[in-house]
Amino acid sequence: MTAQALQDIKGIATKRTHAHKGDCLKVIATHGKVYILEHPNGDRFSTTADKIQLIEN
């Protein structure tokens, strides 16, 4: 499954930007409204459903 970032996604503790608005991300797993995503550079992180848009099932 693929998702697109609707806004910049930053880490809670580190404030590091994991993905920028418009980035295409691979969905690794889901748990309710939380998604585990992988950026093309290999960075894996979690985010909530309101920050991404699913574009492929």
PDB file of N, CA, C and O in Angstrom, chain B, residues numbered from 101:
ATOM      1  N   MET B 101       0.847  -1.167   0.000  1.00  0.00           N
ATOM      2  CA  MET B 101       0.000   0.000   0.000  1.00  0.00           C
ATOM      3  C   MET B 101       0.899   1.238   0.000  1.00  0.00           C
ATOM      4  O   MET B 101       1.970   1.224   0.607  1.00  0.00           O
ATOM      5  N   THR B 102       0.480   2.284  -0.661  1.00  0.00           N
ATOM      6  CA  THR B 102       1.241   3.521  -0.760  1.00  0.00           C
ATOM      7  C   THR B 102       0.433   4.673  -0.175  1.00  0.00           C
ATOM      8  O   THR B 102      -0.795   4.692  -0.255  1.00  0.00           O
ATOM      9  N   ALA B 103       1.135   5.621   0.409  1.00  0.00           N
ATOM     10  CA  ALA B 103       0.493   6.794   0.983  1.00  0.00           C
ATOM     11  C   ALA B 103       1.255   8.041   0.556  1.00  0.00           C
ATOM     12  O   ALA B 103       2.426   7.972   0.183  1.00  0.00           O
ATOM     13  N   GLN B 104       0.576   9.176   0.616  1.00  0.00           N
ATOM     14  CA  GLN B 104       1.192  10.457   0.302  1.00  0.00           C
ATOM     15  C   GLN B 104       1.050  11.361   1.520  1.00  0.00           C
ATOM     16  O   GLN B 104      -0.024  11.434   2.119  1.00  0.00           O
ATOM     17  N   ALA B 105       2.115  12.043   1.886  1.00  0.00           N
ATOM     18  CA  ALA B 105       2.096  12.946   3.031  1.00  0.00           C
ATOM     19  C   ALA B 105       1.287  14.195   2.688  1.00  0.00           C
ATOM     20  O   ALA B 105       1.538  14.846   1.674  1.00  0.00           O
ATOM     21  N   LEU B 106       0.318  14.523   3.536  1.00  0.00           N
ATOM     22  CA  LEU B 106      -0.496  15.717   3.341  1.00  0.00           C
ATOM     23  C   LEU B 106       0.154  16.951   3.971  1.00  0.00           C
ATOM     24  O   LEU B 106      -0.231  18.083   3.677  1.00  0.00           O
ATOM     25  N   GLN B 107       1.140  16.722   4.836  1.00  0.00           N
ATOM     26  CA  GLN B 107       1.869  17.800   5.502  1.00  0.00           C
ATOM     27  C   GLN B 107       3.232  17.262   5.918  1.00  0.00           C
ATOM     28  O   GLN B 107       3.479  16.061   5.818  1.00  0.00           O
ATOM     29  N   ASP B 108       4.106  18.128   6.376  1.00  0.00           N
ATOM     30  CA  ASP B 108       5.395  17.665   6.885  1.00  0.00           C
ATOM     31  C   ASP B 108       5.144  16.794   8.106  1.00  0.00           C
ATOM     32  O   ASP B 108       4.334  17.139   8.966  1.00  0.00           O
ATOM     33  N   ILE B 109       5.839  15.667   8.181  1.00  0.00           N
ATOM     34  CA  ILE B 109       5.691  14.750   9.309  1.00  0.00           C
ATOM     35  C   ILE B 109       6.985  14.792  10.102  1.00  0.00           C
ATOM     36  O   ILE B 109       8.054  14.457   9.591  1.00  0.00           O
ATOM     37  N   LYS B 110       6.871  15.213  11.377  1.00  0.00           N
ATOM     38  CA  LYS B 110       8.044  15.367  12.237  1.00  0.00           C
ATOM     39  C   LYS B 110       7.957  14.413  13.411  1.00  0.00           C
ATOM     40  O   LYS B 110       6.864  14.033  13.830  1.00  0.00           O
ATOM     41  N   GLY B 111       9.108  14.026  13.943  1.00  0.00           N
ATOM     42  CA  GLY B 111       9.175  13.188  15.127  1.00  0.00           C
ATOM     43  C   GLY B 111       8.711  13.970  16.352  1.00  0.00           C
ATOM     44  O   GLY B 111       8.904  15.183  16.426  1.00  0.00           O
ATOM     45  N   ILE B 112       8.106  13.284  17.304  1.00  0.00           N
ATOM     46  CA  ILE B 112       7.595  13.939  18.503  1.00  0.00           C
ATOM     47  C   ILE B 112       8.739  14.414  19.398  1.00  0.00           C
ATOM     48  O   ILE B 112       8.762  15.574  19.811  1.00  0.00           O
ATOM     49  N   ALA B 113       9.678  13.533  19.695  1.00  0.00           N
ATOM     50  CA  ALA B 113      10.758  13.877  20.620  1.00  0.00           C
ATOM     51  C   ALA B 113      11.891  14.630  19.930  1.00  0.00           C
ATOM     52  O   ALA B 113      12.410  15.602  20.478  1.00  0.00           O
ATOM     53  N   THR B 114      12.276  14.194  18.742  1.00  0.00           N
ATOM     54  CA  THR B 114      13.453  14.768  18.090  1.00  0.00           C
ATOM     55  C   THR B 114      13.133  15.989  17.236  1.00  0.00           C
ATOM     56  O   THR B 114      14.031  16.771  16.923  1.00  0.00           O
ATOM     57  N   LYS B 115      11.886  16.164  16.859  1.00  0.00           N
ATOM     58  CA  LYS B 115      11.461  17.256  15.971  1.00  0.00           C
ATOM     59  C   LYS B 115      12.120  17.154  14.601  1.00  0.00           C
ATOM     60  O   LYS B 115      12.129  18.122  13.840  1.00  0.00           O
ATOM     61  N   ARG B 116      12.673  15.978  14.286  1.00  0.00           N
ATOM     62  CA  ARG B 116      13.305  15.737  12.983  1.00  0.00           C
ATOM     63  C   ARG B 116      12.213  15.493  11.943  1.00  0.00           C
ATOM     64  O   ARG B 116      11.249  14.778  12.217  1.00  0.00           O
ATOM     65  N   THR B 117      12.352  16.069  10.775  1.00  0.00           N
ATOM     66  CA  THR B 117      11.372  15.873   9.712  1.00  0.00           C
ATOM     67  C   THR B 117      11.609  14.514   9.052  1.00  0.00           C
ATOM     68  O   THR B 117      12.673  14.260   8.487  1.00  0.00           O
ATOM     69  N   HIS B 118      10.598  13.647   9.135  1.00  0.00           N
ATOM     70  CA  HIS B 118      10.682  12.325   8.521  1.00  0.00           C
ATOM     71  C   HIS B 118      10.238  12.359   7.058  1.00  0.00           C
ATOM     72  O   HIS B 118      10.798  11.657   6.216  1.00  0.00           O
ATOM     73  N   ALA B 119       9.220  13.189   6.761  1.00  0.00           N
ATOM     74  CA  ALA B 119       8.704  13.281   5.386  1.00  0.00           C
ATOM     75  C   ALA B 119       8.175  14.696   5.146  1.00  0.00           C
ATOM     76  O   ALA B 119       7.674  15.351   6.060  1.00  0.00           O
ATOM     77  N   HIS B 120       8.295  15.143   3.925  1.00  0.00           N
ATOM     78  CA  HIS B 120       7.792  16.459   3.540  1.00  0.00           C
ATOM     79  C   HIS B 120       6.458  16.298   2.808  1.00  0.00           C
ATOM     80  O   HIS B 120       6.147  15.229   2.283  1.00  0.00           O
ATOM     81  N   LYS B 121       5.693  17.362   2.787  1.00  0.00           N
ATOM     82  CA  LYS B 121       4.404  17.355   2.108  1.00  0.00           C
ATOM     83  C   LYS B 121       4.585  16.896   0.662  1.00  0.00           C
ATOM     84  O   LYS B 121       5.440  17.413  -0.057  1.00  0.00           O
ATOM     85  N   GLY B 122       3.765  15.912   0.236  1.00  0.00           N
ATOM     86  CA  GLY B 122       3.812  15.411  -1.128  1.00  0.00           C
ATOM     87  C   GLY B 122       4.674  14.176  -1.314  1.00  0.00           C
ATOM     88  O   GLY B 122       4.614  13.547  -2.371  1.00  0.00           O
ATOM     89  N   ASP B 123       5.478  13.806  -0.314  1.00  0.00           N
ATOM     90  CA  ASP B 123       6.318  12.608  -0.426  1.00  0.00           C
ATOM     91  C   ASP B 123       5.469  11.348  -0.526  1.00  0.00           C
ATOM     92  O   ASP B 123       4.445  11.234   0.148  1.00  0.00           O
ATOM     93  N   CYS B 124       5.887  10.405  -1.359  1.00  0.00           N
ATOM     94  CA  CYS B 124       5.231   9.095  -1.454  1.00  0.00           C
ATOM     95  C   CYS B 124       5.920   8.155  -0.486  1.00  0.00           C
ATOM     96  O   CYS B 124       7.147   8.066  -0.455  1.00  0.00           O
ATOM     97  N   LEU B 125       5.117   7.449   0.308  1.00  0.00           N
ATOM     98  CA  LEU B 125       5.626   6.595   1.367  1.00  0.00           C
ATOM     99  C   LEU B 125       5.020   5.210   1.265  1.00  0.00           C
ATOM    100  O   LEU B 125       3.871   5.061   0.848  1.00  0.00           O
ATOM    101  N   LYS B 126       5.781   4.200   1.639  1.00  0.00           N
ATOM    102  CA  LYS B 126       5.296   2.825   1.630  1.00  0.00           C
ATOM    103  C   LYS B 126       4.713   2.505   3.007  1.00  0.00           C
ATOM    104  O   LYS B 126       5.352   2.760   4.027  1.00  0.00           O
ATOM    105  N   VAL B 127       3.494   1.944   3.037  1.00  0.00           N
ATOM    106  CA  VAL B 127       2.860   1.550   4.292  1.00  0.00           C
ATOM    107  C   VAL B 127       3.354   0.160   4.661  1.00  0.00           C
ATOM    108  O   VAL B 127       3.143  -0.797   3.917  1.00  0.00           O
ATOM    109  N   ILE B 128       4.015   0.049   5.817  1.00  0.00           N
ATOM    110  CA  ILE B 128       4.551  -1.220   6.300  1.00  0.00           C
ATOM    111  C   ILE B 128       3.494  -1.957   7.116  1.00  0.00           C
ATOM    112  O   ILE B 128       3.309  -3.163   6.948  1.00  0.00           O
ATOM    113  N   ALA B 129       2.797  -1.236   8.002  1.00  0.00           N
ATOM    114  CA  ALA B 129       1.791  -1.849   8.871  1.00  0.00           C
ATOM    115  C   ALA B 129       0.801  -0.794   9.344  1.00  0.00           C
ATOM    116  O   ALA B 129       1.073   0.405   9.290  1.00  0.00           O
ATOM    117  N   THR B 130      -0.344  -1.260   9.806  1.00  0.00           N
ATOM    118  CA  THR B 130      -1.347  -0.369  10.384  1.00  0.00           C
ATOM    119  C   THR B 130      -1.779  -0.925  11.732  1.00  0.00           C
ATOM    120  O   THR B 130      -1.752  -2.134  11.965  1.00  0.00           O
ATOM    121  N   HIS B 131      -2.177  -0.020  12.607  1.00  0.00           N
ATOM    122  CA  HIS B 131      -2.704  -0.407  13.908  1.00  0.00           C
ATOM    123  C   HIS B 131      -3.761   0.631  14.268  1.00  0.00           C
ATOM    124  O   HIS B 131      -3.452   1.663  14.864  1.00  0.00           O
ATOM    125  N   GLY B 132      -5.015   0.349  13.902  1.00  0.00           N
ATOM    126  CA  GLY B 132      -6.077   1.336  14.090  1.00  0.00           C
ATOM    127  C   GLY B 132      -5.857   2.514  13.160  1.00  0.00           C
ATOM    128  O   GLY B 132      -5.830   2.354  11.939  1.00  0.00           O
ATOM    129  N   LYS B 133      -5.698   3.711  13.741  1.00  0.00           N
ATOM    130  CA  LYS B 133      -5.469   4.916  12.945  1.00  0.00           C
ATOM    131  C   LYS B 133      -4.000   5.311  12.883  1.00  0.00           C
ATOM    132  O   LYS B 133      -3.665   6.407  12.435  1.00  0.00           O
ATOM    133  N   VAL B 134      -3.124   4.415  13.333  1.00  0.00           N
ATOM    134  CA  VAL B 134      -1.680   4.671  13.299  1.00  0.00           C
ATOM    135  C   VAL B 134      -1.060   3.834  12.181  1.00  0.00           C
ATOM    136  O   VAL B 134      -1.343   2.644  12.047  1.00  0.00           O
ATOM    137  N   TYR B 135      -0.217   4.475  11.388  1.00  0.00           N
ATOM    138  CA  TYR B 135       0.439   3.818  10.260  1.00  0.00           C
ATOM    139  C   TYR B 135       1.942   3.812  10.480  1.00  0.00           C
ATOM    140  O   TYR B 135       2.520   4.815  10.899  1.00  0.00           O
ATOM    141  N   ILE B 136       2.574   2.680  10.197  1.00  0.00           N
ATOM    142  CA  ILE B 136       4.030   2.576  10.180  1.00  0.00           C
ATOM    143  C   ILE B 136       4.422   2.735   8.714  1.00  0.00           C
ATOM    144  O   ILE B 136       3.984   1.962   7.862  1.00  0.00           O
ATOM    145  N   LEU B 137       5.245   3.736   8.427  1.00  0.00           N
ATOM    146  CA  LEU B 137       5.591   4.084   7.055  1.00  0.00           C
ATOM    147  C   LEU B 137       7.091   3.957   6.818  1.00  0.00           C
ATOM    148  O   LEU B 137       7.893   4.005   7.751  1.00  0.00           O
ATOM    149  N   GLU B 138       7.448   3.792   5.541  1.00  0.00           N
ATOM    150  CA  GLU B 138       8.855   3.765   5.152  1.00  0.00           C
ATOM    151  C   GLU B 138       9.071   4.768   4.030  1.00  0.00           C
ATOM    152  O   GLU B 138       8.396   4.721   3.002  1.00  0.00           O
ATOM    153  N   HIS B 139      10.008   5.667   4.237  1.00  0.00           N
ATOM    154  CA  HIS B 139      10.385   6.657   3.228  1.00  0.00           C
ATOM    155  C   HIS B 139      11.310   5.971   2.222  1.00  0.00           C
ATOM    156  O   HIS B 139      11.990   5.014   2.591  1.00  0.00           O
ATOM    157  N   PRO B 140      11.360   6.420   0.975  1.00  0.00           N
ATOM    158  CA  PRO B 140      12.265   5.805  -0.004  1.00  0.00           C
ATOM    159  C   PRO B 140      13.731   5.772   0.426  1.00  0.00           C
ATOM    160  O   PRO B 140      14.492   4.944  -0.075  1.00  0.00           O
ATOM    161  N   ASN B 141      14.145   6.649   1.339  1.00  0.00           N
ATOM    162  CA  ASN B 141      15.534   6.641   1.818  1.00  0.00           C
ATOM    163  C   ASN B 141      15.772   5.577   2.897  1.00  0.00           C
ATOM    164  O   ASN B 141      16.887   5.457   3.404  1.00  0.00           O
ATOM    165  N   GLY B 142      14.737   4.803   3.254  1.00  0.00           N
ATOM    166  CA  GLY B 142      14.881   3.731   4.227  1.00  0.00           C
ATOM    167  C   GLY B 142      14.449   4.088   5.632  1.00  0.00           C
ATOM    168  O   GLY B 142      14.395   3.210   6.494  1.00  0.00           O
ATOM    169  N   ASP B 143      14.140   5.347   5.892  1.00  0.00           N
ATOM    170  CA  ASP B 143      13.709   5.803   7.210  1.00  0.00           C
ATOM    171  C   ASP B 143      12.307   5.273   7.517  1.00  0.00           C
ATOM    172  O   ASP B 143      11.388   5.476   6.724  1.00  0.00           O
ATOM    173  N   ARG B 144      12.132   4.600   8.651  1.00  0.00           N
ATOM    174  CA  ARG B 144      10.821   4.101   9.074  1.00  0.00           C
ATOM    175  C   ARG B 144      10.328   4.913  10.258  1.00  0.00           C
ATOM    176  O   ARG B 144      11.101   5.254  11.153  1.00  0.00           O
ATOM    177  N   PHE B 145       9.033   5.223  10.259  1.00  0.00           N
ATOM    178  CA  PHE B 145       8.446   6.032  11.324  1.00  0.00           C
ATOM    179  C   PHE B 145       6.948   5.785  11.376  1.00  0.00           C
ATOM    180  O   PHE B 145       6.382   5.180  10.466  1.00  0.00           O
ATOM    181  N   SER B 146       6.305   6.252  12.438  1.00  0.00           N
ATOM    182  CA  SER B 146       4.857   6.099  12.576  1.00  0.00           C
ATOM    183  C   SER B 146       4.194   7.465  12.501  1.00  0.00           C
ATOM    184  O   SER B 146       4.810   8.488  12.797  1.00  0.00           O
ATOM    185  N   THR B 147       2.930   7.464  12.100  1.00  0.00           N
ATOM    186  CA  THR B 147       2.147   8.693  12.045  1.00  0.00           C
ATOM    187  C   THR B 147       0.668   8.332  12.114  1.00  0.00           C
ATOM    188  O   THR B 147       0.301   7.162  12.000  1.00  0.00           O
ATOM    189  N   THR B 148      -0.168   9.329  12.299  1.00  0.00           N
ATOM    190  CA  THR B 148      -1.611   9.108  12.371  1.00  0.00           C
ATOM    191  C   THR B 148      -2.247   9.311  11.002  1.00  0.00           C
ATOM    192  O   THR B 148      -1.656   9.921  10.112  1.00  0.00           O
ATOM    193  N   ALA B 149      -3.456   8.793  10.851  1.00  0.00           N
ATOM    194  CA  ALA B 149      -4.146   8.787   9.566  1.00  0.00           C
ATOM    195  C   ALA B 149      -4.455  10.188   9.035  1.00  0.00           C
ATOM    196  O   ALA B 149      -4.611  10.357   7.825  1.00  0.00           O
ATOM    197  N   ASP B 150      -4.547  11.192   9.904  1.00  0.00           N
ATOM    198  CA  ASP B 150      -4.894  12.539   9.440  1.00  0.00           C
ATOM    199  C   ASP B 150      -3.743  13.249   8.723  1.00  0.00           C
ATOM    200  O   ASP B 150      -3.957  14.298   8.117  1.00  0.00           O
ATOM    201  N   LYS B 151      -2.538  12.700   8.782  1.00  0.00           N
ATOM    202  CA  LYS B 151      -1.374  13.325   8.150  1.00  0.00           C
ATOM    203  C   LYS B 151      -1.018  12.721   6.801  1.00  0.00           C
ATOM    204  O   LYS B 151      -0.114  13.211   6.124  1.00  0.00           O
ATOM    205  N   ILE B 152      -1.719  11.658   6.399  1.00  0.00           N
ATOM    206  CA  ILE B 152      -1.425  10.987   5.129  1.00  0.00           C
ATOM    207  C   ILE B 152      -2.706  10.733   4.348  1.00  0.00           C
ATOM    208  O   ILE B 152      -3.808  10.782   4.896  1.00  0.00           O
ATOM    209  N   GLN B 153      -2.542  10.464   3.075  1.00  0.00           N
ATOM    210  CA  GLN B 153      -3.648  10.065   2.211  1.00  0.00           C
ATOM    211  C   GLN B 153      -3.229   8.783   1.517  1.00  0.00           C
ATOM    212  O   GLN B 153      -2.192   8.737   0.856  1.00  0.00           O
ATOM    213  N   LEU B 154      -4.045   7.732   1.669  1.00  0.00           N
ATOM    214  CA  LEU B 154      -3.756   6.471   1.002  1.00  0.00           C
ATOM    215  C   LEU B 154      -4.061   6.640  -0.477  1.00  0.00           C
ATOM    216  O   LEU B 154      -5.119   7.159  -0.830  1.00  0.00           O
ATOM    217  N   ILE B 155      -3.143   6.207  -1.359  1.00  0.00           N
ATOM    218  CA  ILE B 155      -3.344   6.382  -2.790  1.00  0.00           C
ATOM    219  C   ILE B 155      -3.382   5.059  -3.541  1.00  0.00           C
ATOM    220  O   ILE B 155      -3.606   5.042  -4.751  1.00  0.00           O
ATOM    221  N   GLU B 156      -3.164   3.939  -2.832  1.00  0.00           N
ATOM    222  CA  GLU B 156      -3.159   2.641  -3.511  1.00  0.00           C
ATOM    223  C   GLU B 156      -3.417   1.553  -2.476  1.00  0.00           C
ATOM    224  O   GLU B 156      -2.890   1.610  -1.365  1.00  0.00           O
ATOM    225  N   ASN B 157      -4.229   0.561  -2.840  1.00  0.00           N
ATOM    226  CA  ASN B 157      -4.487  -0.551  -1.898  1.00  0.00           C
ATOM    227  C   ASN B 157      -3.676  -1.752  -2.229  1.00  0.00           C
ATOM    228  O   ASN B 157      -3.770  -2.769  -1.542  1.00  0.00           O
TER     229      ASN B 157
END
